[in-house]
């Protein structure tokens, strides 16, 4: 997320626009919504798309040499301990960024399902993206655990009916979660998961 914020700062500065609240206006939102908020909601759809795509190209250029070190600590080990459980990725991120991360880190094979915000009518903060991922995984949403690091994502996850774990990857409150962890090395995570009903 810090790299996303810096990419937005650089991109907006290049347009002669400055935003004093980039962080507060971008977390968990789809790119077309962010472009409308930062640059203008009177743009044509093609202009909105191109602004978003240009910023994401900048983000990927900035992130490529440091991708591995930006992983949340313990996440690969955690996924490896799930012993064949159905795992999906549901993200408002642009598809090209999802591909960049999954392929750049060799993680694509770990996820049976990948859903982005363009595959549903209503992106986060609406719950549709989680409902779609659960549907594709063929798992009842009540038996799913969602890991989220943004208030917008948590709002969507809570509304979906899933169990919700907040991952504290950046400053700010993550209210109304079932568990709050600092990263995937947090010992409270395994204890909490063992307390869940069978089938979750």
N, C-alpha and C positions, 0 to 999 in steps of 0.2 A: 504493500500500500504506500509506503513512503516514496517508492520509485514512481508509482502512478501520480502521486501528488506533485513530485518534481517535474515529471513529464508535462502535466497540465500547466504548471507555472511557466515552464519554458515555452510551451506552445502558445499560451495566451499572451505572454510577453512579446512573442514574435508577431502577434496580431495587434499589438498596441493596447491590449486589454489586461487589466490586473484584477484578480479576485482576492478579496481579503478573507474569504471563508471557503477555500477550495475543499478542505477536509470535510467540513460540515455539510457541503452540498453534493458530495460525490459518492460517499460510502454506500455500497449496495445498490446503486442505481445503474440503469442501462445507459449506454453511451449516448443514444439519441436524446435521452432526458437530460444528461449532463451538458451536452452541446447546447440544447435549448436554454438551459439555466445560465450557462457561462457566456454564450455568444449571441443568442437571440432566438426567440421562439417564432420569429416571422420568416425564418429561412425555408427554402424549398427542401424537400426530402433528400434530394441528391446532394445539396450543400451540407446538410446535417450529416449525412453519411460520410462525405469526404473529410469534413473536419474531424469526425471521430476516427476514421481510418488513418488519417495523417498523425493524429496524436498517438494512436496505438503503434504505428510504425516507429515513432520516436521512443515510446516506452520499450518496445522489444529491443531496439538498438542499445538503449541504456541498460537493460536487464540482462542481455545475453552473457556478458562476461561474469556476472555475479549471481546467476540463477540459483545455483546449488546452495549458496550460503544464505539465500533468502527463504529456504524451506523452513517451515515451523519445526523446531527441534522435536525429533522422535516420530514424525508423521510416517515415514517409510517403515520404520520398525513396527509401529502400531498397525498399519495396514497389513503387514506380514503376519501379525498375530491373529488376524481375524478368521483364519482357517476356512477359507472358502465361502465366507458369508457374502451375500449379495451386496455389492458396493456400487453406488452411483455418484456421479458428480452433477450437481445442479447449481449453475452459476449465471449471474447476469453479465459476466465478462463476455467480451466479443469472441466469437468462435476462433478467430485467428490467434488470440491470446491463449485460449484454452489449449489449442493444438500446440502452440509454442511451449507451454509449460509441460504438458503431458509427454510430448515427443522429446523435448529437450532434456527431460529428466528420466526418460525411459519408464514412465508410469502408466502409459495407456492400457497395457494389458491388465492392470490391477482393477480397472473399472469396467463393469459389464454394461453400464449405461452412462451416457453423457448428454445432458440437457442444458441448453443455453436459453437466455431470456427471449430470444427471437423465435423459439419453438412453441411459445405459449402466447395467448392473447394478452395476458396481464403479467408482467414481470414482477419481481419483488418490489414492493412489500406485500403483494398479493401472494397467496400460497400456491398458485397454479403450478409453478415450476417443481415444487416438491410432490404435489399430487401426480404430475406426469412422470417424474422419476420413479416413484413408488409403483405406478401402474406398469411401467416398462420392466421394472424389476420383479413384478408379480408378488409384491409384498404389501400387506395392508399398511397404510400410513401410520396407524397406531403402533405398529411393530418396528417402525423406523426410528433411528437416531440421527438427528441433523446436527452437524458441527458448523457453527457460524461465528464470524468475528465482527459483524456489523449490526447496529441496531435495526437497520432495515431488513437484513436477512433474518434476524431473530423474530421480528414481527411476522414475517412470512412463515417462518417455521412454526411459531406458536399457533398461528391461524390454521396451519395444515393439519394439526392434530398429532404431530410427531413429538417424540422426546427431544429436548433441545439442550445441547452443550455449548456454552459460550467459550470461545477461545480468545484469550486476552492478548491479541497480537499487536495492538496499538492502544494508546491512552483513551480513556473514556469509559463510561458505564455500559455494561451489558445486562440490563435488568430482565427479570422474568425468565430466567433460564433454570433448567433442572439441576445443572451443575456448571460451575465456572472453573476453567483450568487455565494455567499460564501457557502450557504447551502440552505435547503428547507424551512428555516424560513425567508429567504430574502424577504422583502415586494415587491421588484420589480418583483418577479416571478408571483404573482397573477395579478398584473397590466398588465404585458406583455401578459399573457395568455388571459386576457379579451379583448386585442386589436386584437387578431387573428381572421381571418375570421371564420364564422360558419362552423362547420364540421371538423376543425383541432383538 
